[in-house]
Amino acid sequence: MVHRDTRAGENALRGVVLKGLENKVIGSIASKVTTIMLNEQISPAMLSRLVVPSPELSRIIENGLQTGLYTGEPVTFPTLRDAFDAMGSPLSWEICMMGALDCMSRALLRGSDMSHKEFLRHSMATAAGARSIARHHGMPELTFYLAGLFHDIGIPLLAHAKPDDYNQFPTMLMGSSMSLEHLEQRQFGFDHQEVGSTFLMTLTAPDAVWQTAAQHHFDGFISHPVISAVRISANVSHQVGCTLGIANAPPAMPPHCLTDVGLDETALVSLAGELATAAGLADRYAA
């Protein structure tokens, strides 16, 4: 028999996810995001057919290209189809995934005191760091990138569903050694890891992506290379200033984290460079 408190917590968790899916913008692009997410080699023509009919998503992607948010330099094409054709499948896919996160988090954080720009900075920096680790080991970069990009999607979902509570969290955490996930557990009985992984499972995201969302704050040994890479990248992102706009103390990094992902000094220097570049790109974000 399921304990009543456990059942209530599971229902509350599902309620947070359902409230996010009921958002007009999320509901309109969710199936398209799933299709793109599951097909890394999808053709530019198919990408444009999925994106262009969604005004919110296409507008976000066009803005990201024009401001250089995704590419480092402003890019202008007559149409998104032309842009995707010129850039090719892998880069166009990556841009669509960044646009999807940008579009979803913008919709969920509308009216919230949490900064969308700071959320994007942390997500982009973490994704870039995870990809740097994948490149160091010769592993599939896009999987690592995608897991890093969406690892914190539970945060805007919680901020959307629990605005009165969540708007107080930055003040409550200011100067504190308490982590955001511990405060969430105390307040709701679950945290953004559980919310994010449930949401991503609902979208049928790749296993590595939802599993990373579920465990990126776990402080024990992790054998999964994607989760390990995102965990360390998220931690380093916080320590170099990509903090989600929350001024609590950087989380302690367990000593085994570096050895878990097999990083040497050269790889760490590369990781730091990738994080800095991604954070700089996110500063181009236009409200």
SEKOLSE-773293 format. One record per residue: z, y, x of N, C-alpha, C, CB in turn; residue in one letter. Coordinates in steps of 0.001 Angstrom, whole numbers, plus 500000, padded with zeros to 6 digits. Glycine has a CB too. Layout:
BEGIN
ZYXZYXZYXZYXa;...
end
This chain:
BEGIN
500000498798500849500000500000500000500000501250500883501237500007499040m;499163502233500547499115503476501305500296504357500927497786504217501060v;500989504867501933502119505751501675501632507008500968502849506112502990h;502416507488500022501995508637499215501695509854500077503068508985498193r;502550510120501107502321511275501967501029511124502756503498511470502921d;500742509893503209499511509637503941498295509878503063499496508213504477t;498372509386501828497267509585500890497063511072500595497528508815499583r;498153511792500433498048513230500161497397513950501341499443513833499871a;497782513550502578497193514170503757495705513883503866497899513693505004g;495308512643503557493894512278503603493106513056502556493718510767503387e;493683513220501380493013513988500328492868515453500720493785513874499011n;493907516004501364493848517400501803492783517579502877495217517863502332a;492708516614503792491696516660504847490294516612504254491892515500505834l;490072515687503334488766515594502682488451516877501913488723514381501733r;489485517489501325489279518729500591488761519847501481490563519157499933g;489257519911502718488789520925503664487305520710503969489624520883504973v;486929519459504210485533519140504520484629519422503322485401517668504945v;485077519021502138484264519243500935484085520726500650484901518558499726l;485116521506500892485001522954500670483942523553501597486368523651500895k;483894523044502837482860523501503747481472523118503272483099522945505122g;481310521887502819480009521416502350479564522123501081480052519927502112l;480537522622500312480205523346499088479742524775499355481400523367498168e;479966525252500581479470526587500926477952526600500758479875526984502389n;477428527640500155476005527701499820475116527504501043475683529029499163k;475455528166502146474626528069503352474696526664503939475070529107504403v;475919526128504045476079524789504620475334523765503767477582524412504731i;475504523845502462474845522900501572473335522936501681475247523168500163g;472777524122501947471323524264501971470694523742503259470951525709501783s;471477523682504334470880523258505602471434521936506134471088524325506632i;472451521376505487473138520200506028472187519036506288474230519757505076a;471347518689505317470455517534505493469424517800506586469742517195504171s;468977519036506706468005519376507748468648519315509126467416520773507503k;469885519783509217470602519709510477470776518255510897471964520405510365v;471107517392509942471259515967510237469966515378510772471702515207508989t;468850515683510115467556515155510550467240515582511975466447515619509608t;467465516851512283467184517357513632468141516732514647467296518901513670i;469424516676514293470443516167515188470161514733515630471791516244514522m;469611513939514737469390512526515017468043512237515683469492511745513743l;467251513279515925465903513079516481465646514069517614464823513237515377n;466097513712518816465986514620519954464533514930520321466697514030521151e;463621514001520045462223514188520431461345514600519245461681512906521051q;461955515140518210461194515578517046460162516627517454462136516140515962i;459004516573516853457908517455517267458177518899516860456583516981516663s;457625519859517610457764521267517228457249521549515815457023522144518220p;456165520882515431455617521112514087456608520678513012454285520358513911a;457256519531513216458234519062512241459473519957512236458630517611512539m;459867520427513399461011521348513456460747522591512616461312521750514912l;459561523137512743459254524346511974459230524053510479457908524934512415s;458764522864510080458757522508508658460177522377508104457993521198508444r;461105521966508947462490521829508507463218523172508489463229520854509408l;462949524005509468463724525240509649463205526399508805463715525641511106v;461895526596508812461330527807508193461683527958506711459828527797508344v;461699526879505892462054527064504478463523527432504236461737525810503723p;464339527445505279465759527807505139465959529211505692466690526779505879s;465973530236504835466000531623505320467156531919506266466072532562504154p;468366531430505952469510531728506797469331531147508196470785531191506166e;468920529880508260468771529218509544467620529812510351468553527730509340l;466491530036509735465354530587510474465655531996510971464098530596509594s;466362532784510164466714534141510587467660534124511786467354534909509428r;468624533202511769469560533068512884468814532692514163470640532014512562i;467897531734514069467156531284515250466261532397515778466315530039514919i;465585533112514892464742534224515325465575535284516042464010534845514124e;466753535578515500467628536567516124468086536083517499468845536857515225n;468427534787517597468861534240518876467778534305519938469305532819518699g;466531534104519544465418534210520477465174535658520886464155533619519861l;465206536558519920464912537962520193465973538639521045464761538709518904q;467220538160520973468294538750521776468502538030523109469587538739520989t;467809536910523315467988536145524541469225535269524528468052537069525703g;469812535066523356471032534264523254470791532820523685471569534298521825l;469613532275523383469327530873523669468568530661524976468543530283522541y;467866531684525422466926531500526529467231532353527751465545531802526062t;468187533262527659468506534122528798467727535424528796468243533389530079g;466528535382528287465691536572528167465142536637526746464532536558529216e;464964537854526201464416537969524842463042537317524745464325539446524422p;462820536608523658461558535917523418461060536312522034461722534364523539v;459794536726521963459225537121520676457895536406520466459037538660520603t;457770535760519329456524535108518929456216535530517489456629533536519058f;454948535467517100454606535836515714455371535018514681453116535664515484p;455538533715514958456254532837514023457113531864514811455262532068513099t;458075531242514126458884530213514770458012529020515162460028529762513839l;457014528712514373456108527613514722455464527882516077455018527428513633r;455024529118516304454426529470517588455449529337518718453864530901517543d;456687529774518439457737529690519453458021528242519826459017530365518954a;458177527384518816458476525977519073457312525294519805458776525244517749f;456079525609519423454922525011520094454907525391521573453609525456519415d;455226526635521871455199527107523260456319526496524096455302528625523299a;457473526265523483458633525787524231458693524271524371459880526266523572m;458067523556523472458085522104523555459298521492522890458032521675524981g;459273520174522757460270519469521945461719519606522417459925518036521904s;462062519274523678463487519288524051464135520656523892463648518829525480p;463470521710524378464061523043524294464113523531522850463271524030525154l;463068523272522073463075523687520667464179522987519897461723523401520015s;464380521690520183465458520937519546466810521560519877465425519462519991w;467016521866521141468280522468521573468520523809520883468288522654523095e;467469524615520789467586525917520134467931525749518653466278526715520290i;467326524770518005467640524522516590469088524088516413466702523453516012c;469615523301517348471010522871517260471966524047517472471293521771518289m;471632524919518427472447526114518605472361527003517370472006526889519856m;471154527137516823471001527936515604471784527355514451469541528044515222g;471832526022514358472585525378513284474071525662513407472340523875513290a;474607525538514623476020525852514814476298527317514519476455525513516238l;475435528183515004475566529620514771475558529915513272474431530392515480d;474608529324512556474456529565511118475659529036510343473166528911510598c;476086527804510640477211527207509930478507527963510189477372525755510333m;478785528241511460480053528895511779480085530327511264480294528879513283s;478940531012511287478883532371510738479245532360509253477475532985510943r;478655531406508508478926531320507068480395530991506808478022530258506411a;480957530074507593482332529634507370483356530692507788482590528343508128l;483023531492508796483980532485509297483798533859508653483849532613510801l;482858533963507734482656535246507055483938535632506307481442535170506070r;484473536778506614485717537234505987486960536766506711485773536766504570g;486791535949507749487936535460508509488296536450509616487638534066509106s;489560536433510052489976537251511185489584536613512513491478537479511142d;489178535355512474488747534692513710487355535184514084488756533140513548m;487154535486515362485894536041515838484817534961515931486090536710517198s;483714535201515248482572534294515351482001534313516769481482534679514328h;481939535489517358481402535596518720482246534788519699481343537069519165k;483575534865519588484442534124520509484321532618520283485907534566520342e;484147532225519038483921530807518755482627530345519421483866530553517227f;481589531161519313480300530813519896480385530768521421479229531814519454l;481094531719522020481242531736523490481886530441523974482090532955523945r;482957530021523326483643528805523748482749527577523552484957528638522970h;482066527520522429481206526365522137480044526285523113480674526440520702s;479398527412523395478263527426524312478695527083525731477579528789524290m;479839527626526158480326527345527506480681525869527652481547528220527832a;481343525317526656481717523902526706480478523014526739482598523535525499t;479494523338525917478255522547525892477548522598527239477312523053524786a;477498523786527846476840523925529144477583523140530216476746525401529542a;478907523169530172479691522409531134479476520916530994481150522728530979g;479460520444529758479251519009529519477877518577530013479402518680528021a;476879519414529790475534519081530270475488519065531798474501520084529719r;476223519970532435476284519985533897476849518678534442477131521162534383s;477882518161533781478477516887534200477492515745533984479788516616533427i;476786515765532848475788514729532584474705514749533648475167514914531191a;474255515938534021473209516057535035473699515518536382472762517528535177r;474957515797536698475541515327537950475503513805538041476980515824538083h;475653513132536900475698511672536884474374511036536448476804511209535969h;473352511868536184472074511333535754472130510694534380471585510338536746g;472927511270533474473093510715532135472373511604531112474601510580531780m;472209511137529859471437511894528850472050513265528555471343511089527550p;471402514308529019471983515653528937472127516162527510471141516619529723e;471156515863526657471180516432525312472344515885524486469861516150524601l;472707514621524695473847514055523978475133514770524380473965512542524253t;475312514978525670476494515691526168476502517128525633476520515689527727f;475346517760525666475242519145525195475611519236523715473814519692525423y;475058518347522922475307518379521482476782518147521166474450517332520774l;477401517196521863478823516915521638479675518124522011479269515682522450a;479335518787523112480076519977523502479882521123522533479670520409524876g;478673521253522024478348522337521111479164522253519822476862522320520790l;479285521045519267479923520878517962481367520386518041479122519921517136f;481957520332519233483285519716519350484347520438518538483708519678520795h;484195521753518334485216522532517627484781522965516226485574523752518438d;483801522305515627483329522708514297484446522647513262482166521819513857i;485486521866513520486615521810512592487361523120512467487566520750513018g;487270523983513481487996525258513435487440526178512345487923525961514799i;486134526484512333485635527320511221485792526661509856484175527651511442p;485735525323509805485954524645508529487372524881508023485688523143508668l;488356524786508907489742525052508516489955526519508179490697524633509630l;489368527405508976489512528838508709488922529208507355488840529657509812a;487852528505506966487210528749505674488061528231504517485829528094505639h;488633527049504708489387526409503626490808526938503510489423524914503836a;491386527384504629492784527827504666492881529239505262493650526832505491k;492208530223504680492143531545505320493494532240505455491221532429504542p;494352532127504463495639532822504527496482532312505690496405532651503210d;496479530999505880497216530417507002496521530719508321497366528903506821d;495237530484508356494525530547509631494462531958510203493127530011509463y;494411532953509341494363534326509823495638534730510556494120535267508669n;496717534000510316497976534288511001498098533584512349499133533892510124q;497268532579512588497431531744513770497295532500515097496431530642513729f;496306533400515256496206534106516543497477534870516895495032535068516517p;498089535497515899499332536230516155500469535264516484499709537099514936t;500534534165515754501592533188515979501483532551517367501546532107514901m;500256532425517887500043531763519166500048532719520354498749531022519133l;500030534014520098499930534989521178501084534824522175499920536417520607m;500741534574523432501739534411524472502508533121524411502677535518524420g;502126532241523500502848530982523308502228529867524146502853530587521823s;503026528859524438502496527673525119502052526619524108503552527081526071s;502265526886522816501846525938521780500328525954521653502509526276520419m;499736524796521462498294524716521293497920524926519830497766523362521793s;496664525289519610496160525485518255496278524207517446494709525956518284l;495928523068518038495957521813517289497374521410516897495318520706518104e;498363521736517733499750521426517363500227522307516209500679521603518575h;499812523575516223500161524464515117499494523986513823499742525921515437l;498251523554513916497553523034512740498269521800512179496094522687513094e;498659520896513066499378519700512627500668520080511908499688518786513825q;501379521046512450502649521477511842502414522115510471503381522474512769r;501326522850510360501061523594509127500404522739508048500185524784509427q;499460521871508463498651521146507472498863519635507478497201521432507709f;499397519089508560499512517637508684498287516992509315499752517030507334g;497309517782509715496117517328510433495586518517511213495023516747509454f;494652518263512131494155519366512953492636519448512919494633519211514390d;492096520409513675490646520632513631489859519468514211490294521898514378h;490484518638515051489797517454515552489464516495514402490661516742516613q;490443516257513548490237515355512412489245515941511415491569515062511714e;489358517237511174488443517894510237487012517846510775488877519362509989v;486853518212512047485523518252512637484863516890512679485593518818514020g;485620515867513064485033514532513148484658514012511758486010513560513835s;485480514295510757485159513862509394483906514557508891486333514142508445t;483793515838509156482609516606508755481355516052509436482789518104509103f;481449515799510735480292515310511477479913513889511061480572515356512973l;480908513073510722480596511743510200479877511858508859481882510900510052m;480284512829508048479624513048506762478161513423506968480346514145505963t;477889514157508045476502514524508372475762513385509080476484515779509253l;476450512267509280475928511116510038475469511519511431474767510466509284t;476281512349512081476000512746513465476102511533514377476975513859513934a;475461511573515545475588510463516492477057510157516789474843510786517796p;477349508882517045478731508464517268479419509281518351478774507002517635d;478728509522519457479349510251520569479759511652520155478396510322521756a;479050512237519195479328513619518778480585513679517911478122514206518008v;480669512816516886481869512883516042483095512324516767481641512113514732w;482898511354517643484025510825518408484585511873519365483600509579519186q;483709512683519927484160513770520799484946514807520013482966514433521494t;484464515163518840485205516106517996486599515579517682484441516375516693a;486719514247517551487996513630517178488991513555518325487754512250516650a;488510513570519590489406513242520703489385514231521861489064511902521221q;488787515399521699488636516278522863489947516904523337487658517370522541h;491030516741522579492344517202523048493270516046523441493012518042521968h;492769514834523401493585513674523774493948513771525253492832512339523477f;495243513581525581495667513782526971495823512486527766496967514526526992d;495434511349527177495470510083527901494144509781528567495842508954526967g;494056508613529173492820508213529832491733507954528795493046506961530702f;490542508460529060489389508252528185488258507678529019488952509581527484i;487755506529528611486667505909529365485293506400528912486741504400529231s;485225506989527716483939507440527179483459508657527975484057507786525658h;482312508582528628481879509686529497481621510994528765480639509290530222p;481102510927527541480815512164526808482116512858526422479967511870525546v;483057512112525874484338512713525480485046513293526701485244511667524780i;485052512564527798485701513044529018485064514337529508485633511980530114s;483725514393529491483020515579529967483303516787529090481526515319530021a;483316516588527781483585517708526868485040518145526978483256517315525407v;485951517186527131487369517532527243487605518457528431488228516261527381r;487071518101529588487300518928530763486552520255530666486879518181532021i;485368520250530080484597521493529936485274522458528980483183521191529447s;485824521940527883486547522791526932487786523387527583486939521992525677a;488462522588528401489666523060529080489327524157530079490373521901529788n;488313523913530910487910524913531898487399526177531205486826524341532835v;486670526008530094486187527164529333487344528067528932485418526707528083s;488415527455528441489590528225528044490180528951529251490649527307527399h;490253528270530365490887528855531546490091529996532157491102527796532579q;488766530005531957487960531099532504487718532213531482486626530561532998v;488403532147530347488351533265529407487611533029528118487753534395530060g;487008531861527945486341531540526668487372530857525775485064530614526884c;488232531656525188489473531159524580489458531099523061490606532013525009t;488315531301522431488235531392520964488907532660520450488883530159520313l;489268533564521370489932534805520984491400534630520682489257535391519798g;491972533496521103493390533220520863494127533323522192493597531805520212i;495092534224522276495740534534523551496969533672523814496131535990523585a;496801532363523663497891531473524055497619530959525467498043530286523047n;498603530341526068498454529867527437497374528790527506499794529324527973a;496571528781528586495568527723528729496230526351528707494767527905530033p;495635525390528061496237524055528014496297523432529401495451523144527065p;497347522696529669497462522006530946496413520905531020498884521424531135a;495784520776532176494781519743532347495431518516532994493592520264533204m;495462517397532310496036516190532923495365515903534261495885514972531980p;496150515510535282495601515308536632494435514329536700496682514828537538p;494421513371535770493390512348535838492050512802535273493848511130535110h;491999513995534641490769514412533962489576514490534917490978515763533294c;489798515071536093488690515224537038488189513876537533489119516083538221l;489127512981537831488705511662538292488064510854537161489898510899538871t;488479511117535919487878510416534775486369510645534721488526510881533457d;485935511853535070484506512169534989483837512147536356484308513533534345v;484576511821537406483981511647538728483407512910539325482920510630538662g;484131514031539213483637515289539752484111515507541180484079516446538877l;483194515910542039483568516340543374483509517866543439482642515699544445d;483776518416544609483838519882544728482499520532544403484275520281546139e;481415519918544845480085520470544561479813520508543061478999519645545270t;480190519431542389479972519363540945480832520386540210480272517955540425a;482043520623540708482921521617540085482345523022540216484317521564540712l;481770523322541368481144524636541565479976524803540598480661524804543032v;479177523750540450478053523789539514478541523963538084477213522514539631s;479619523251537741480194523354536401480640524781536114481377522389536246l;481324525397537076481800526769536886480628527725536687482651527217538088a;479545527499537427478371528357537274477730528221535913477358528042538337g;477637526986535431477064526751534099477903527420533013476953525241533820e;479221527314533129480114527939532151479934529453532141481577527584532453l;479883530048533329479753531503533424478435531979532826479857531953534882a;477358531251533106476052531630532558476046531549531037474952530733533132t;476589530461530502476618530287529045477469531350528377477145528901528682a;478616531667528981479476532710528412478765534052528416480797532811529193a;477998534310529482477245535555529545476168535636528481476624535712530901g;475495534500528218474485534484527165475114534767525811473758533140527137l;476287534190525584476941534385524278477334535837524071478183533491524156a;477497536593525148477807538012525004476637538795524423478201538599526346d;475466538168524387474303538818523764474341538691522238472997538208524305r;475318537943521745475405537699520307475384539005519512476672536911519984y;474544539062518521474425540252517675475040539952516314472932540692517526a;475994540741515912476671540515514628475721540791513483477926541401514501a;
end
